[in-house]
Amino acid sequence: MWTKNNIPDLSGKIAIVTGSNTGIGFETAKALFAAGAQVTIAARDVQKAKKAIQKIQSDTAGTGTLDYGKLDLANIGQVREFADLFMQKHTKLDILVNNAGVMVPPAAKTDDGFELQFGVNFMGHFALTGYLLPLLKQTANARVVTLSSGAATLVDSIDFDNLRLEKSYDEWRAYAVSKLADILFSYELHRRFRNARMSAIAVAAHPGVTRTDLQRNIPDENLEGMFAAFDQVMDPWQGALPSLFAATDASVEGGKFYGPDGPKEYAGYPALSNHHTAAMNDEALAKRLWDYAENAIQLTYKFK
Ligand SMILES: NC(=O)c1ccc[n+]([C@@H]2O[C@H](COP(=O)([O-])OP(=O)(O)OC[C@H]3O[C@@H](n4cnc5c(N)ncnc54)[C@H](OP(=O)(O)O)[C@@H]3O)[C@@H](O)[C@H]2O)c1
């Protein structure tokens, strides 16, 4: 049973957790701080980030430091600003947790015209990781953890002609596509790190079923019925364990997917995930997605 007590000493490590003003990201940032890391709470609302810092400081006797940065993943220009500012302050980045996410919102687009879930959950993190690549390159054994979901197994493809709401909107399908994109990104990023002979690793994680603000778009009358369909619903501290394991444990391997070890991976303690689908392991699809993303936002990852 791996818990946050197993996190090694992170003194001197620099970490970013996106969407860490609440939920799983908040618990992830808190535990990294408690273990001694210098953590940046990356949030779209600076007031919420400041409140999160106050709460962590009052709850936790951490030995790390806490800072915040304004990061709106629905605006690629703003993602670039966040990364530029971060790179002015830091010369390395040990742990990047691509955690922020949005689930089943009403149909909407990001500022750059992507369907909101695809745009925030995947495109924003694709951009963030790419803009921060110079720091990842100059850090020994950096880790990029990207949050996916069991929902990634629900779709077997990506419709590249429907990433900007061109067709009718199915909110659950769009969420699943965004989470499939996250895992394809994580696996492909790891292959590219390896090809460039970088020491960095990319790892995917999913938190099982955790009660958080993620369910904010599901009407109250439907929510309890939805949760009742799962054997167990976790609190955010436990939902954060797969991310924390992926970000810090010495046994973790790049290019792998971690989640809770209980039945159907709804709950439990961190372990290798058994979620594998043909689409998740489709290297041609991962490459196509990568090329799509680079072209769409005019960002070329420079590994060498
Ligand atoms: N909870 C689960 O059962 C579950 C299951 C599978 C996967 N996941 C994944 O786990 C991750 C964390 O989710 P959670 O459950 O902790 O949800 P949450 O409590 O709703 O937290 C999501 C975070 O993402 C932030 N965010 C949303 N849109 C953003 C944007 N445009 N730019 C920057 N940040 C943005 C939110 O900020 P605001 O507070 O300002 O909205 C919040 O900080 C997500 O990637 C989710 O897909 C969760």
The ligand as an SDF file (V2000), in Angstrom:
LIG
                    3D

 48 52  0  0  0  0  0  0  0  0999 V2000
  -12.0550   13.1000  -10.2160 N   0  0  0  0  0  0  0  0  0  0  0  0
  -12.0290   11.9680  -10.9140 C   0  0  0  0  0  0  0  0  0  0  0  0
  -12.7520   10.9950  -10.5870 O   0  0  0  0  0  0  0  0  0  0  0  0
  -11.1340   11.8340  -12.1020 C   0  0  0  0  0  0  0  0  0  0  0  0
  -11.1680   10.6280  -12.8290 C   0  0  0  0  0  0  0  0  0  0  0  0
  -10.3270   10.4780  -13.9230 C   0  0  0  0  0  0  0  0  0  0  0  0
   -9.4630   11.4940  -14.2850 C   0  0  0  0  0  0  0  0  0  0  0  0
   -9.4630   12.6670  -13.5660 N   0  0  0  0  0  0  0  0  0  0  0  0
   -8.5250   13.7280  -13.9990 C   0  0  0  0  0  0  0  0  0  0  0  0
   -7.8440   14.2540  -12.8770 O   0  0  0  0  0  0  0  0  0  0  0  0
   -7.4700   15.6080  -13.1520 C   0  0  0  0  0  0  0  0  0  0  0  0
   -7.8140   16.4890  -11.9590 C   0  0  0  0  0  0  0  0  0  0  0  0
   -9.2180   16.5420  -11.8370 O   0  0  0  0  0  0  0  0  0  0  0  0
   -9.9870   16.7900  -10.4710 P   0  0  0  0  0  0  0  0  0  0  0  0
  -10.8810   15.6310  -10.2850 O   0  0  0  0  0  0  0  0  0  0  0  0
   -9.0630   17.2030   -9.4020 O   0  0  0  0  0  0  0  0  0  0  0  0
  -10.9190   18.0290  -10.9280 O   0  0  0  0  0  0  0  0  0  0  0  0
  -11.1660   19.4950  -10.2800 P   0  0  0  0  0  0  0  0  0  0  0  0
  -11.3000   19.3850   -8.8050 O   0  0  0  0  0  0  0  0  0  0  0  0
  -12.2890   20.0720  -11.0630 O   0  0  0  0  0  0  0  0  0  0  0  0
   -9.8230   20.2500  -10.6210 O   0  0  0  0  0  0  0  0  0  0  0  0
   -9.5360   20.6040  -11.9560 C   0  0  0  0  0  0  0  0  0  0  0  0
   -8.5500   21.7390  -11.9740 C   0  0  0  0  0  0  0  0  0  0  0  0
   -8.3260   22.1140  -13.3370 O   0  0  0  0  0  0  0  0  0  0  0  0
   -8.4510   23.5140  -13.4140 C   0  0  0  0  0  0  0  0  0  0  0  0
   -8.8060   24.0030  -14.7450 N   0  0  0  0  0  0  0  0  0  0  0  0
   -9.9710   23.8540  -15.4090 C   0  0  0  0  0  0  0  0  0  0  0  0
   -9.9240   24.5420  -16.5600 N   0  0  0  0  0  0  0  0  0  0  0  0
   -8.7150   25.1460  -16.6060 C   0  0  0  0  0  0  0  0  0  0  0  0
   -8.0760   26.0190  -17.5230 C   0  0  0  0  0  0  0  0  0  0  0  0
   -8.6910   26.4620  -18.6290 N   0  0  0  0  0  0  0  0  0  0  0  0
   -6.8140   26.4360  -17.2590 N   0  0  0  0  0  0  0  0  0  0  0  0
   -6.1900   26.0520  -16.1300 C   0  0  0  0  0  0  0  0  0  0  0  0
   -6.7450   25.2470  -15.2170 N   0  0  0  0  0  0  0  0  0  0  0  0
   -7.9960   24.8010  -15.4550 C   0  0  0  0  0  0  0  0  0  0  0  0
   -9.5130   23.8700  -12.3810 C   0  0  0  0  0  0  0  0  0  0  0  0
   -9.4760   25.2640  -12.0820 O   0  0  0  0  0  0  0  0  0  0  0  0
  -10.7810   26.0190  -11.4920 P   0  0  0  0  0  0  0  0  0  0  0  0
  -10.9040   25.5910  -10.0550 O   0  0  0  0  0  0  0  0  0  0  0  0
  -10.4560   27.4640  -11.6570 O   0  0  0  0  0  0  0  0  0  0  0  0
  -11.9490   25.5660  -12.3240 O   0  0  0  0  0  0  0  0  0  0  0  0
   -9.0480   22.9910  -11.2430 C   0  0  0  0  0  0  0  0  0  0  0  0
   -7.9700   23.5910  -10.5860 O   0  0  0  0  0  0  0  0  0  0  0  0
   -8.1840   15.9950  -14.4390 C   0  0  0  0  0  0  0  0  0  0  0  0
   -7.2590   15.9290  -15.5110 O   0  0  0  0  0  0  0  0  0  0  0  0
   -9.2450   14.9200  -14.6050 C   0  0  0  0  0  0  0  0  0  0  0  0
   -9.5850   14.6940  -15.9470 O   0  0  0  0  0  0  0  0  0  0  0  0
  -10.2690   12.8510  -12.4880 C   0  0  0  0  0  0  0  0  0  0  0  0
  1  2  1  0
  2  3  2  0
  2  4  1  0
  4  5  1  0
  4 48  2  0
  5  6  2  0
  6  7  1  0
  7  8  2  0
  8  9  1  0
  8 48  1  0
  9 10  1  0
  9 46  1  0
 10 11  1  0
 11 12  1  0
 11 44  1  0
 12 13  1  0
 13 14  1  0
 14 15  2  0
 14 16  1  0
 14 17  1  0
 17 18  1  0
 18 19  2  0
 18 20  1  0
 18 21  1  0
 21 22  1  0
 22 23  1  0
 23 24  1  0
 23 42  1  0
 24 25  1  0
 25 26  1  0
 25 36  1  0
 26 27  1  0
 26 35  1  0
 27 28  2  0
 28 29  1  0
 29 30  1  0
 29 35  2  0
 30 31  1  0
 30 32  2  0
 32 33  1  0
 33 34  2  0
 34 35  1  0
 36 37  1  0
 36 42  1  0
 37 38  1  0
 38 39  2  0
 38 40  1  0
 38 41  1  0
 42 43  1  0
 44 45  1  0
 44 46  1  0
 46 47  1  0
M  CHG  2   8   1  16  -1
M  END
$$$$
